[in-house]
Amino acid sequence: MIMGALRSPDYPLAKEGLAREAQQRNAPGLVTDVLRRMPVRTYASADGAVAEARNTWKGQ
């Protein structure tokens, strides 16, 4: 679910860009909520963003 929301040809992306991309892909609110809680930084790839999203989800 998260990986599908973060597929974008436009990496690197900042955290805000990730949430925006996910919204444009009609990702569930849970996904965009997790993305908004991730650390503020630029993510170089979808793999890196997904890994951080998983860490953020687990750290709730």
Steps between C-alpha positions, in 0.01 A plus 500: 500500500775747593728403210221556249438845643867594477582398146615817337755583233580821686737382774660644700192628683457682828255366756233747388539384142450139604171581671386704200588217257313250717190722509508539122505121473195478730693325777302418813507762774700267721785505246506878469485534880809279536682696229427828676646364826827394338818698575547816297761423236538422133454138397717376215283207394170324556683222683647746750167673549317170554760389756459825692119476477515150650721626784262788561200265503668263746601788724146625549 
